């Protein structure tokens, strides 16, 4: 019956980098079920950050980036011999399990994530993450905009009003009403990143009878990301 597994042999191109993008399934309903604070629930973001750390430790990506309920992993060492079914199913299920463990609550419906694979060229890595960070900013503007409008109007009226507004219109509306998006926490505007950093360790070399400096890498969760640039990705070792 093995011949019925017609998709099991599909693989990503050899010796390529890939991005795995995960999205929460029906998280709009999940947010209502959990009664999340609008426009940003700090506990939810701490959970998502913890999930990203788990993904980093389990699958050793070069970089993990998240905003809202979306997570992107950049991998240069493709797991499971590149098998697409295996990559998507295992990483999505691992993410869902990690989310449940860290949230530690009773869910009305089991939360889940979907997963897609994006082959990526080195020259397109920065473009991809800039694209997602731009979406994080749009998400931030819209989230604050709809939250403000719902404080003044019914849900239906607020949704109707925001449909006809672009990001600059919403930004101006908020500013005129005392909400300056430039002053909010960085992670709400630019997302959260997980990557490796080096720390300086000074020890004593008994043989040489002197202090000795070494560097050790550790997993770092960055809540204060800059606007993505070539310089940033070179600095954290994602590109050369």
C-alpha positions in Angstrom: 0.0 0.0 0.0 3.0 2.3 0.1 2.4 3.3 -3.4 -0.7 5.2 -2.3 1.5 7.7 -0.4 1.9 9.7 -3.6 3.1 12.9 -2.0 5.6 11.4 0.5 8.6 11.7 -1.9 8.2 15.4 -2.5 11.3 17.2 -1.3 12.7 20.8 -1.2 15.6 21.5 -3.5 18.9 20.2 -2.2 21.5 22.6 -0.6 18.9 25.4 -0.4 17.7 27.7 2.3 14.1 27.6 3.1 11.6 29.6 5.2 8.9 27.9 7.1 6.0 30.2 7.7 3.4 29.2 10.4 0.1 30.9 10.9 -2.4 30.4 13.7 -5.6 28.7 12.4 -8.8 30.6 13.3 -6.9 32.7 15.9 -9.5 35.5 15.6 -12.0 33.1 17.3 -9.3 31.9 19.7 -8.7 35.6 20.8 -12.4 35.9 21.6 -12.4 32.6 23.5 -9.4 33.6 25.6 -10.7 37.2 26.0 -7.4 38.6 24.9 -6.7 42.3 25.7 -7.0 44.5 22.7 -5.1 45.8 20.7 -2.2 43.8 22.2 -2.3 41.1 24.8 1.1 41.0 26.6 0.7 37.4 27.9 -0.2 36.2 24.4 3.0 37.7 23.0 5.1 36.2 25.8 3.7 32.8 24.9 4.4 33.3 21.2 8.0 34.4 22.1 8.4 31.2 24.2 7.1 29.1 21.3 9.7 30.7 19.0 12.5 29.9 21.5 11.3 26.3 21.5 11.3 26.2 17.7 14.8 27.6 17.7 16.2 25.1 20.1 14.5 22.2 18.3 15.2 22.9 14.7 18.3 25.2 14.8 17.2 27.9 12.3 19.3 30.9 11.5 16.6 33.3 12.5 13.0 33.2 13.8 10.7 36.2 13.3 7.2 36.6 14.7 4.3 39.1 14.9 0.7 38.6 15.6 0.1 34.8 15.2 2.6 34.4 12.4 6.1 32.8 12.8 8.8 32.6 10.1 11.8 30.3 10.5 14.9 30.7 8.2 16.6 27.3 7.9 19.9 26.6 6.1 20.0 23.0 7.4 16.8 21.4 6.1 15.5 18.6 8.5 13.9 15.3 7.5 16.0 14.9 4.4 13.9 17.8 2.9 10.7 15.8 2.8 7.9 18.4 2.5 5.1 16.4 4.2 7.4 15.6 7.2 8.7 19.2 7.5 5.2 20.8 7.4 3.5 18.3 9.6 6.1 18.0 12.3 6.9 21.7 12.6 3.2 22.7 12.6 2.3 20.1 15.3 5.4 21.0 17.4 4.4 24.7 17.3 0.8 23.9 18.3 2.0 21.7 21.2 4.4 24.3 22.4 1.7 26.9 22.3 -0.7 24.8 24.4 2.1 24.0 27.0 3.1 27.6 27.4 -0.4 29.0 27.5 -1.4 26.5 30.2 -5.2 27.1 30.1 -8.4 25.3 29.1 -9.1 25.9 25.4 -12.7 25.6 24.0 -11.1 24.2 20.8 -7.6 22.8 20.3 -5.4 25.6 18.8 -3.4 24.7 15.7 -1.0 26.2 13.2 -0.7 25.7 9.5 2.7 25.5 7.8 4.1 26.4 4.3 7.6 26.1 2.8 9.2 28.9 0.9 12.5 28.2 -0.9 14.6 31.3 -0.6 17.7 32.7 -2.4 20.3 34.5 -0.3 19.6 37.8 -2.2 15.9 37.5 -1.2 16.2 36.9 2.6 16.3 40.6 3.5 13.4 41.3 1.1 11.3 38.6 2.7 11.8 39.8 6.3 11.4 43.4 5.3 8.1 42.4 3.7 6.9 40.7 6.9 8.1 43.5 9.1 6.2 46.0 7.0 3.1 43.8 7.5 3.8 43.9 11.3 3.6 47.7 11.1 0.4 47.6 9.1 -1.0 45.1 11.6 0.0 47.5 14.5 -1.7 50.5 12.9 -4.9 48.6 12.1 -5.1 47.0 15.5 -4.8 50.3 17.3 -7.1 51.9 14.8 -9.9 49.4 15.2 -9.5 49.3 19.0 -9.9 53.1 19.2 -12.9 53.2 16.8 -14.6 50.4 18.8 -14.2 52.5 21.9 -16.4 55.2 20.2 -18.7 53.2 17.9 -20.4 49.9 17.7 -18.4 47.0 16.3 -20.3 47.2 13.0 -19.8 50.9 12.6 -16.1 50.7 13.6 -15.5 47.9 11.0 -17.2 49.9 8.3 -15.2 53.1 9.1 -11.8 51.4 9.1 -12.5 49.7 5.7 -12.3 53.1 3.9 -9.0 54.2 5.7 -5.4 53.6 4.7 -2.6 53.3 7.2 -1.7 57.0 7.1 -5.4 58.0 7.7 -5.5 55.7 10.7 -2.2 57.0 12.0 -3.4 60.6 11.8 -6.8 59.7 13.4 -4.9 58.1 16.4 -2.5 61.0 16.6 -5.3 63.6 16.7 -6.8 61.7 19.6 -3.7 61.5 21.7 -2.3 58.1 20.6 1.2 58.4 19.2 2.2 55.0 17.7 5.9 56.1 17.8 5.7 55.9 21.5 4.5 52.3 21.9 6.7 49.3 22.6 9.0 48.3 19.7 7.8 44.7 19.5 4.3 45.9 18.7 5.6 47.8 15.7 8.4 45.6 14.4 7.8 42.1 15.8 10.1 39.8 17.8 13.2 38.0 16.6 15.1 35.0 18.0 18.7 34.4 17.0 22.1 33.5 18.4 24.4 36.0 20.1 27.9 35.6 21.5 28.7 36.5 25.1 32.2 37.2 26.5 33.4 34.7 29.1 36.5 35.3 31.1 38.0 32.3 32.9 41.3 31.4 34.5 43.8 29.2 32.7 45.6 27.3 35.4 48.3 25.9 33.0 49.3 29.4 31.8 48.4 31.1 35.1 46.4 33.9 33.5 42.9 35.0 32.6 41.6 33.7 29.3 38.8 35.2 27.2 36.4 33.1 25.1 33.0 33.6 23.5 30.0 31.4 23.8 26.8 31.6 21.8 23.3 31.7 23.4 19.8 32.0 22.1 18.6 35.6 22.3 15.0 36.8 22.1 15.0 40.4 20.7 12.0 42.5 21.7 13.7 45.7 20.4 14.3 44.8 16.8 15.6 47.6 14.5 14.1 48.1 11.1 15.5 45.3 9.1 18.5 46.0 7.0 21.5 44.3 5.4 23.7 45.5 8.3 21.4 43.9 10.9 21.4 40.5 9.1 25.1 40.6 8.6 25.6 41.4 12.3 23.6 38.4 13.5 25.3 36.1 11.0 22.3 35.4 8.7 24.0 36.7 5.6 27.7 37.2 4.8 
